[in-house]
Amino acid sequence: MGILAPAADERVKGVRLTTDSLVVDLMDGRTISVPLAWYPRLLNAAETARSRFEICGGGYGIHWPDIDEDLSTEGLLRGAPAPLSRPRGTSL
């Protein structure tokens, strides 16, 4: 006999930033909290730029237009920090 789990709804319901964390509430009741240090653009942005975001991608993404930062719930759930940037002109 199986147990039926409710379907996961990974769309963004709410977003808040603390002094050291990004906290995202999902439609299915889960809450994701990740270190703000994982996202240097957010960490180093002015408070006004951090507070101005848009839920996008059908509810599966968050966009900060003032700092050109985009995060997905998929990446947040995977625990994926922002990739390390390399100086221009360098290769892998």
Backbone atoms as SQL, in Angstrom:
CREATE TABLE atoms (id INTEGER PRIMARY KEY, chain TEXT, resi INTEGER, resn TEXT, atom TEXT, x REAL, y REAL, z REAL);
INSERT INTO atoms VALUES
  (1, 'A', 1, 'MET', 'N', 0.851, -1.169, 0.000),
  (2, 'A', 1, 'MET', 'CA', 0.000, 0.000, 0.000),
  (3, 'A', 1, 'MET', 'C', 0.897, 1.232, 0.000),
  (4, 'A', 2, 'GLY', 'N', 0.712, 2.135, -0.948),
  (5, 'A', 2, 'GLY', 'CA', 1.543, 3.336, -1.049),
  (6, 'A', 2, 'GLY', 'C', 0.907, 4.535, -0.370),
  (7, 'A', 3, 'ILE', 'N', 1.735, 5.463, -0.070),
  (8, 'A', 3, 'ILE', 'CA', 1.276, 6.726, 0.497),
  (9, 'A', 3, 'ILE', 'C', 1.413, 7.773, -0.599),
  (10, 'A', 4, 'LEU', 'N', 0.336, 8.469, -0.861),
  (11, 'A', 4, 'LEU', 'CA', 0.362, 9.504, -1.881),
  (12, 'A', 4, 'LEU', 'C', 0.806, 10.827, -1.268),
  (13, 'A', 5, 'ALA', 'N', 1.899, 11.348, -1.763),
  (14, 'A', 5, 'ALA', 'CA', 2.373, 12.656, -1.306),
  (15, 'A', 5, 'ALA', 'C', 1.716, 13.732, -2.159),
  (16, 'A', 6, 'PRO', 'N', 1.427, 14.879, -1.560),
  (17, 'A', 6, 'PRO', 'CA', 0.875, 15.963, -2.370),
  (18, 'A', 6, 'PRO', 'C', 1.892, 16.387, -3.427),
  (19, 'A', 7, 'ALA', 'N', 1.395, 16.846, -4.550),
  (20, 'A', 7, 'ALA', 'CA', 2.281, 17.278, -5.628),
  (21, 'A', 7, 'ALA', 'C', 3.084, 18.495, -5.185),
  (22, 'A', 8, 'ALA', 'N', 4.372, 18.491, -5.481),
  (23, 'A', 8, 'ALA', 'CA', 5.228, 19.628, -5.145),
  (24, 'A', 8, 'ALA', 'C', 4.902, 20.796, -6.061),
  (25, 'A', 9, 'ASP', 'N', 4.823, 21.975, -5.489),
  (26, 'A', 9, 'ASP', 'CA', 4.610, 23.196, -6.262),
  (27, 'A', 9, 'ASP', 'C', 5.772, 24.120, -5.936),
  (28, 'A', 10, 'GLU', 'N', 6.771, 24.109, -6.805),
  (29, 'A', 10, 'GLU', 'CA', 8.018, 24.814, -6.558),
  (30, 'A', 10, 'GLU', 'C', 7.993, 26.267, -7.009),
  (31, 'A', 11, 'ARG', 'N', 6.804, 26.802, -7.234),
  (32, 'A', 11, 'ARG', 'CA', 6.703, 28.215, -7.614),
  (33, 'A', 11, 'ARG', 'C', 6.913, 29.102, -6.386),
  (34, 'A', 12, 'VAL', 'N', 7.437, 30.286, -6.626),
  (35, 'A', 12, 'VAL', 'CA', 7.741, 31.234, -5.564),
  (36, 'A', 12, 'VAL', 'C', 6.459, 31.872, -5.044),
  (37, 'A', 13, 'LYS', 'N', 6.319, 31.842, -3.741),
  (38, 'A', 13, 'LYS', 'CA', 5.194, 32.517, -3.080),
  (39, 'A', 13, 'LYS', 'C', 5.655, 33.839, -2.469),
  (40, 'A', 14, 'GLY', 'N', 6.861, 33.837, -1.901),
  (41, 'A', 14, 'GLY', 'CA', 7.385, 35.042, -1.277),
  (42, 'A', 14, 'GLY', 'C', 8.893, 35.005, -1.173),
  (43, 'A', 15, 'VAL', 'N', 9.484, 36.191, -1.092),
  (44, 'A', 15, 'VAL', 'CA', 10.937, 36.329, -1.008),
  (45, 'A', 15, 'VAL', 'C', 11.245, 37.349, 0.076),
  (46, 'A', 16, 'ARG', 'N', 12.234, 37.035, 0.907),
  (47, 'A', 16, 'ARG', 'CA', 12.710, 38.018, 1.877),
  (48, 'A', 16, 'ARG', 'C', 14.205, 37.822, 2.072),
  (49, 'A', 17, 'LEU', 'N', 14.844, 38.902, 2.432),
  (50, 'A', 17, 'LEU', 'CA', 16.286, 38.880, 2.684),
  (51, 'A', 17, 'LEU', 'C', 16.530, 39.312, 4.116),
  (52, 'A', 18, 'THR', 'N', 17.364, 38.550, 4.812),
  (53, 'A', 18, 'THR', 'CA', 17.817, 38.949, 6.136),
  (54, 'A', 18, 'THR', 'C', 19.220, 39.520, 5.962),
  (55, 'A', 19, 'THR', 'N', 19.894, 39.828, 7.025),
  (56, 'A', 19, 'THR', 'CA', 21.242, 40.369, 6.895),
  (57, 'A', 19, 'THR', 'C', 22.210, 39.374, 6.275),
  (58, 'A', 20, 'ASP', 'N', 21.918, 38.067, 6.423),
  (59, 'A', 20, 'ASP', 'CA', 22.861, 37.075, 5.897),
  (60, 'A', 20, 'ASP', 'C', 22.225, 35.939, 5.101),
  (61, 'A', 21, 'SER', 'N', 20.919, 36.026, 4.833),
  (62, 'A', 21, 'SER', 'CA', 20.243, 34.922, 4.120),
  (63, 'A', 21, 'SER', 'C', 19.229, 35.426, 3.099),
  (64, 'A', 22, 'LEU', 'N', 19.046, 34.603, 2.075),
  (65, 'A', 22, 'LEU', 'CA', 17.936, 34.753, 1.134),
  (66, 'A', 22, 'LEU', 'C', 16.931, 33.680, 1.517),
  (67, 'A', 23, 'VAL', 'N', 15.700, 34.066, 1.762),
  (68, 'A', 23, 'VAL', 'CA', 14.668, 33.129, 2.189),
  (69, 'A', 23, 'VAL', 'C', 13.536, 33.174, 1.166),
  (70, 'A', 24, 'VAL', 'N', 13.212, 32.012, 0.607),
  (71, 'A', 24, 'VAL', 'CA', 12.174, 31.917, -0.419),
  (72, 'A', 24, 'VAL', 'C', 11.107, 30.934, 0.042),
  (73, 'A', 25, 'ASP', 'N', 9.871, 31.413, 0.111),
  (74, 'A', 25, 'ASP', 'CA', 8.737, 30.563, 0.438),
  (75, 'A', 25, 'ASP', 'C', 8.137, 30.039, -0.861),
  (76, 'A', 26, 'LEU', 'N', 7.876, 28.743, -0.901),
  (77, 'A', 26, 'LEU', 'CA', 7.296, 28.114, -2.085),
  (78, 'A', 26, 'LEU', 'C', 5.793, 27.907, -1.892),
  (79, 'A', 27, 'MET', 'N', 5.100, 27.754, -2.986),
  (80, 'A', 27, 'MET', 'CA', 3.647, 27.577, -2.959),
  (81, 'A', 27, 'MET', 'C', 3.227, 26.323, -2.200),
  (82, 'A', 28, 'ASP', 'N', 4.084, 25.300, -2.175),
  (83, 'A', 28, 'ASP', 'CA', 3.699, 24.050, -1.510),
  (84, 'A', 28, 'ASP', 'C', 3.990, 24.049, -0.011),
  (85, 'A', 29, 'GLY', 'N', 4.415, 25.203, 0.528),
  (86, 'A', 29, 'GLY', 'CA', 4.631, 25.313, 1.959),
  (87, 'A', 29, 'GLY', 'C', 6.074, 25.192, 2.403),
  (88, 'A', 30, 'ARG', 'N', 6.948, 24.772, 1.505),
  (89, 'A', 30, 'ARG', 'CA', 8.367, 24.681, 1.866),
  (90, 'A', 30, 'ARG', 'C', 8.993, 26.064, 1.884),
  (91, 'A', 31, 'THR', 'N', 10.070, 26.186, 2.654),
  (92, 'A', 31, 'THR', 'CA', 10.857, 27.407, 2.711),
  (93, 'A', 31, 'THR', 'C', 12.311, 27.046, 2.463),
  (94, 'A', 32, 'ILE', 'N', 12.944, 27.770, 1.544),
  (95, 'A', 32, 'ILE', 'CA', 14.354, 27.586, 1.231),
  (96, 'A', 32, 'ILE', 'C', 15.108, 28.765, 1.825),
  (97, 'A', 33, 'SER', 'N', 16.151, 28.481, 2.566),
  (98, 'A', 33, 'SER', 'CA', 17.001, 29.537, 3.114),
  (99, 'A', 33, 'SER', 'C', 18.436, 29.232, 2.710),
  (100, 'A', 34, 'VAL', 'N', 19.072, 30.189, 2.049),
  (101, 'A', 34, 'VAL', 'CA', 20.446, 30.002, 1.591),
  (102, 'A', 34, 'VAL', 'C', 21.287, 31.199, 2.029),
  (103, 'A', 35, 'PRO', 'N', 22.587, 30.988, 2.220),
  (104, 'A', 35, 'PRO', 'CA', 23.452, 32.103, 2.616),
  (105, 'A', 35, 'PRO', 'C', 23.500, 33.175, 1.524),
  (106, 'A', 36, 'LEU', 'N', 23.352, 34.404, 1.914),
  (107, 'A', 36, 'LEU', 'CA', 23.428, 35.505, 0.961),
  (108, 'A', 36, 'LEU', 'C', 24.817, 35.574, 0.333),
  (109, 'A', 37, 'ALA', 'N', 25.823, 35.095, 1.030),
  (110, 'A', 37, 'ALA', 'CA', 27.190, 35.084, 0.504),
  (111, 'A', 37, 'ALA', 'C', 27.317, 34.235, -0.760),
  (112, 'A', 38, 'TRP', 'N', 26.376, 33.324, -0.991),
  (113, 'A', 38, 'TRP', 'CA', 26.395, 32.518, -2.213),
  (114, 'A', 38, 'TRP', 'C', 26.107, 33.358, -3.447),
  (115, 'A', 39, 'TYR', 'N', 25.527, 34.513, -3.257),
  (116, 'A', 39, 'TYR', 'CA', 25.121, 35.373, -4.367),
  (117, 'A', 39, 'TYR', 'C', 25.730, 36.758, -4.174),
  (118, 'A', 40, 'PRO', 'N', 27.003, 36.938, -4.566),
  (119, 'A', 40, 'PRO', 'CA', 27.712, 38.197, -4.323),
  (120, 'A', 40, 'PRO', 'C', 26.995, 39.437, -4.846),
  (121, 'A', 41, 'ARG', 'N', 26.315, 39.325, -5.977),
  (122, 'A', 41, 'ARG', 'CA', 25.591, 40.506, -6.482),
  (123, 'A', 41, 'ARG', 'C', 24.537, 40.962, -5.488),
  (124, 'A', 42, 'LEU', 'N', 23.821, 40.023, -4.908),
  (125, 'A', 42, 'LEU', 'CA', 22.818, 40.380, -3.902),
  (126, 'A', 42, 'LEU', 'C', 23.484, 40.880, -2.623),
  (127, 'A', 43, 'LEU', 'N', 24.509, 40.190, -2.196),
  (128, 'A', 43, 'LEU', 'CA', 25.204, 40.545, -0.967),
  (129, 'A', 43, 'LEU', 'C', 25.740, 41.967, -1.020),
  (130, 'A', 44, 'ASN', 'N', 26.323, 42.335, -2.163),
  (131, 'A', 44, 'ASN', 'CA', 26.966, 43.639, -2.295),
  (132, 'A', 44, 'ASN', 'C', 26.048, 44.746, -2.801),
  (133, 'A', 45, 'ALA', 'N', 24.825, 44.422, -3.127),
  (134, 'A', 45, 'ALA', 'CA', 23.883, 45.420, -3.655),
  (135, 'A', 45, 'ALA', 'C', 23.337, 46.300, -2.535),
  (136, 'A', 46, 'ALA', 'N', 22.936, 47.488, -2.916),
  (137, 'A', 46, 'ALA', 'CA', 22.272, 48.396, -1.978),
  (138, 'A', 46, 'ALA', 'C', 20.945, 47.779, -1.538),
  (139, 'A', 47, 'GLU', 'N', 20.525, 48.130, -0.363),
  (140, 'A', 47, 'GLU', 'CA', 19.272, 47.603, 0.191),
  (141, 'A', 47, 'GLU', 'C', 18.087, 47.855, -0.742),
  (142, 'A', 48, 'THR', 'N', 18.034, 49.028, -1.356),
  (143, 'A', 48, 'THR', 'CA', 16.916, 49.331, -2.259),
  (144, 'A', 48, 'THR', 'C', 16.927, 48.417, -3.475),
  (145, 'A', 49, 'ALA', 'N', 18.112, 48.104, -4.002),
  (146, 'A', 49, 'ALA', 'CA', 18.215, 47.206, -5.159),
  (147, 'A', 49, 'ALA', 'C', 17.831, 45.787, -4.777),
  (148, 'A', 50, 'ARG', 'N', 18.229, 45.363, -3.583),
  (149, 'A', 50, 'ARG', 'CA', 17.873, 44.010, -3.122),
  (150, 'A', 50, 'ARG', 'C', 16.381, 43.858, -2.896),
  (151, 'A', 51, 'SER', 'N', 15.750, 44.907, -2.445),
  (152, 'A', 51, 'SER', 'CA', 14.324, 44.808, -2.112),
  (153, 'A', 51, 'SER', 'C', 13.428, 44.880, -3.346),
  (154, 'A', 52, 'ARG', 'N', 13.992, 45.264, -4.490),
  (155, 'A', 52, 'ARG', 'CA', 13.196, 45.367, -5.722),
  (156, 'A', 52, 'ARG', 'C', 13.440, 44.135, -6.592),
  (157, 'A', 53, 'PHE', 'N', 12.525, 43.191, -6.513),
  (158, 'A', 53, 'PHE', 'CA', 12.648, 41.954, -7.292),
  (159, 'A', 53, 'PHE', 'C', 11.311, 41.652, -7.962),
  (160, 'A', 54, 'GLU', 'N', 11.362, 40.765, -8.940),
  (161, 'A', 54, 'GLU', 'CA', 10.165, 40.323, -9.654),
  (162, 'A', 54, 'GLU', 'C', 10.142, 38.801, -9.664),
  (163, 'A', 55, 'ILE', 'N', 8.982, 38.229, -9.421),
  (164, 'A', 55, 'ILE', 'CA', 8.815, 36.786, -9.605),
  (165, 'A', 55, 'ILE', 'C', 8.572, 36.587, -11.092),
  (166, 'A', 56, 'CYS', 'N', 9.340, 35.713, -11.716),
  (167, 'A', 56, 'CYS', 'CA', 9.277, 35.560, -13.171),
  (168, 'A', 56, 'CYS', 'C', 9.303, 34.079, -13.548),
  (169, 'A', 57, 'GLY', 'N', 9.359, 33.811, -14.821),
  (170, 'A', 57, 'GLY', 'CA', 9.467, 32.432, -15.294),
  (171, 'A', 57, 'GLY', 'C', 8.295, 31.564, -14.872),
  (172, 'A', 58, 'GLY', 'N', 7.102, 32.130, -14.913),
  (173, 'A', 58, 'GLY', 'CA', 5.920, 31.366, -14.524),
  (174, 'A', 58, 'GLY', 'C', 5.878, 31.064, -13.035),
  (175, 'A', 59, 'GLY', 'N', 6.676, 31.806, -12.243),
  (176, 'A', 59, 'GLY', 'CA', 6.705, 31.599, -10.804),
  (177, 'A', 59, 'GLY', 'C', 7.895, 30.774, -10.349),
  (178, 'A', 60, 'TYR', 'N', 8.719, 30.318, -11.296),
  (179, 'A', 60, 'TYR', 'CA', 9.863, 29.466, -10.956),
  (180, 'A', 60, 'TYR', 'C', 11.179, 30.233, -10.881),
  (181, 'A', 61, 'GLY', 'N', 11.119, 31.559, -10.975),
  (182, 'A', 61, 'GLY', 'CA', 12.336, 32.351, -10.927),
  (183, 'A', 61, 'GLY', 'C', 12.139, 33.660, -10.203),
  (184, 'A', 62, 'ILE', 'N', 13.264, 34.266, -9.843),
  (185, 'A', 62, 'ILE', 'CA', 13.276, 35.573, -9.193),
  (186, 'A', 62, 'ILE', 'C', 14.298, 36.421, -9.939),
  (187, 'A', 63, 'HIS', 'N', 13.900, 37.654, -10.281),
  (188, 'A', 63, 'HIS', 'CA', 14.769, 38.566, -11.033),
  (189, 'A', 63, 'HIS', 'C', 14.913, 39.871, -10.261),
  (190, 'A', 64, 'TRP', 'N', 16.163, 40.330, -10.093),
  (191, 'A', 64, 'TRP', 'CA', 16.463, 41.627, -9.502),
  (192, 'A', 64, 'TRP', 'C', 16.946, 42.523, -10.633),
  (193, 'A', 65, 'PRO', 'N', 16.072, 43.376, -11.183),
  (194, 'A', 65, 'PRO', 'CA', 16.437, 44.161, -12.368),
  (195, 'A', 65, 'PRO', 'C', 17.569, 45.162, -12.135),
  (196, 'A', 66, 'ASP', 'N', 17.669, 45.726, -10.947),
  (197, 'A', 66, 'ASP', 'CA', 18.697, 46.739, -10.696),
  (198, 'A', 66, 'ASP', 'C', 20.104, 46.166, -10.666),
  (199, 'A', 67, 'ILE', 'N', 20.228, 44.868, -10.397),
  (200, 'A', 67, 'ILE', 'CA', 21.561, 44.253, -10.325),
  (201, 'A', 67, 'ILE', 'C', 21.724, 43.104, -11.315),
  (202, 'A', 68, 'ASP', 'N', 20.719, 42.907, -12.158),
  (203, 'A', 68, 'ASP', 'CA', 20.759, 41.880, -13.200),
  (204, 'A', 68, 'ASP', 'C', 21.086, 40.498, -12.629),
  (205, 'A', 69, 'GLU', 'N', 20.369, 40.124, -11.572),
  (206, 'A', 69, 'GLU', 'CA', 20.536, 38.802, -10.943),
  (207, 'A', 69, 'GLU', 'C', 19.271, 37.995, -11.167),
  (208, 'A', 70, 'ASP', 'N', 19.436, 36.745, -11.559),
  (209, 'A', 70, 'ASP', 'CA', 18.318, 35.831, -11.779),
  (210, 'A', 70, 'ASP', 'C', 18.591, 34.528, -11.053),
  (211, 'A', 71, 'LEU', 'N', 17.621, 34.071, -10.268),
  (212, 'A', 71, 'LEU', 'CA', 17.735, 32.792, -9.574),
  (213, 'A', 71, 'LEU', 'C', 16.491, 31.970, -9.857),
  (214, 'A', 72, 'SER', 'N', 16.661, 30.652, -9.905),
  (215, 'A', 72, 'SER', 'CA', 15.528, 29.758, -10.118),
  (216, 'A', 72, 'SER', 'C', 15.294, 28.926, -8.866),
  (217, 'A', 73, 'THR', 'N', 14.052, 28.508, -8.686),
  (218, 'A', 73, 'THR', 'CA', 13.776, 27.630, -7.550),
  (219, 'A', 73, 'THR', 'C', 14.512, 26.304, -7.734),
  (220, 'A', 74, 'GLU', 'N', 14.681, 25.862, -8.961),
  (221, 'A', 74, 'GLU', 'CA', 15.424, 24.621, -9.211),
  (222, 'A', 74, 'GLU', 'C', 16.847, 24.728, -8.672),
  (223, 'A', 75, 'GLY', 'N', 17.521, 25.830, -8.991),
  (224, 'A', 75, 'GLY', 'CA', 18.877, 26.028, -8.507),
  (225, 'A', 75, 'GLY', 'C', 18.943, 26.169, -6.993),
  (226, 'A', 76, 'LEU', 'N', 17.972, 26.880, -6.424),
  (227, 'A', 76, 'LEU', 'CA', 17.940, 27.039, -4.970),
  (228, 'A', 76, 'LEU', 'C', 17.732, 25.699, -4.279),
  (229, 'A', 77, 'LEU', 'N', 16.824, 24.890, -4.800),
  (230, 'A', 77, 'LEU', 'CA', 16.574, 23.570, -4.209),
  (231, 'A', 77, 'LEU', 'C', 17.776, 22.643, -4.358),
  (232, 'A', 78, 'ARG', 'N', 18.516, 22.813, -5.433),
  (233, 'A', 78, 'ARG', 'CA', 19.724, 22.013, -5.667),
  (234, 'A', 78, 'ARG', 'C', 20.879, 22.470, -4.792),
  (235, 'A', 79, 'GLY', 'N', 20.750, 23.663, -4.226),
  (236, 'A', 79, 'GLY', 'CA', 21.835, 24.200, -3.415),
  (237, 'A', 79, 'GLY', 'C', 22.977, 24.724, -4.254),
  (238, 'A', 80, 'ALA', 'N', 22.629, 25.354, -5.370),
  (239, 'A', 80, 'ALA', 'CA', 23.643, 25.824, -6.304),
  (240, 'A', 80, 'ALA', 'C', 23.969, 27.299, -6.064),
  (241, 'A', 81, 'PRO', 'N', 25.183, 27.597, -5.539),
  (242, 'A', 81, 'PRO', 'CA', 25.580, 28.997, -5.410),
  (243, 'A', 81, 'PRO', 'C', 25.895, 29.590, -6.779),
  (244, 'A', 82, 'ALA', 'N', 26.024, 30.903, -6.834),
  (245, 'A', 82, 'ALA', 'CA', 26.376, 31.566, -8.092),
  (246, 'A', 82, 'ALA', 'C', 27.736, 31.059, -8.552),
  (247, 'A', 83, 'PRO', 'N', 27.915, 30.886, -9.864),
  (248, 'A', 83, 'PRO', 'CA', 29.225, 30.441, -10.357),
  (249, 'A', 83, 'PRO', 'C', 30.282, 31.498, -10.080),
  (250, 'A', 84, 'LEU', 'N', 31.501, 31.049, -9.850),
  (251, 'A', 84, 'LEU', 'CA', 32.602, 31.994, -9.659),
  (252, 'A', 84, 'LEU', 'C', 32.871, 32.689, -10.977),
  (253, 'A', 85, 'SER', 'N', 33.018, 33.988, -10.916),
  (254, 'A', 85, 'SER', 'CA', 33.289, 34.720, -12.154),
  (255, 'A', 85, 'SER', 'C', 34.789, 34.719, -12.421),
  (256, 'A', 86, 'ARG', 'N', 35.126, 34.747, -13.694),
  (257, 'A', 86, 'ARG', 'CA', 36.519, 34.799, -14.117),
  (258, 'A', 86, 'ARG', 'C', 36.757, 36.136, -14.804),
  (259, 'A', 87, 'PRO', 'N', 37.976, 36.644, -14.712),
  (260, 'A', 87, 'PRO', 'CA', 38.291, 37.890, -15.422),
  (261, 'A', 87, 'PRO', 'C', 38.051, 37.727, -16.926),
  (262, 'A', 88, 'ARG', 'N', 37.667, 38.787, -17.565),
  (263, 'A', 88, 'ARG', 'CA', 37.425, 38.744, -19.010),
  (264, 'A', 88, 'ARG', 'C', 38.684, 38.297, -19.749),
  (265, 'A', 89, 'GLY', 'N', 38.474, 37.520, -20.800),
  (266, 'A', 89, 'GLY', 'CA', 39.591, 37.088, -21.622),
  (267, 'A', 89, 'GLY', 'C', 40.271, 35.813, -21.144),
  (268, 'A', 90, 'THR', 'N', 39.828, 35.283, -20.007),
  (269, 'A', 90, 'THR', 'CA', 40.423, 34.020, -19.560),
  (270, 'A', 90, 'THR', 'C', 39.545, 32.877, -19.985),
  (271, 'A', 91, 'SER', 'N', 40.116, 31.716, -20.078),
  (272, 'A', 91, 'SER', 'CA', 39.346, 30.540, -20.471),
  (273, 'A', 91, 'SER', 'C', 39.415, 29.494, -19.376),
  (274, 'A', 92, 'LEU', 'N', 38.635, 28.448, -19.551),
  (275, 'A', 92, 'LEU', 'CA', 38.607, 27.360, -18.560),
  (276, 'A', 92, 'LEU', 'C', 39.881, 26.600, -18.484);
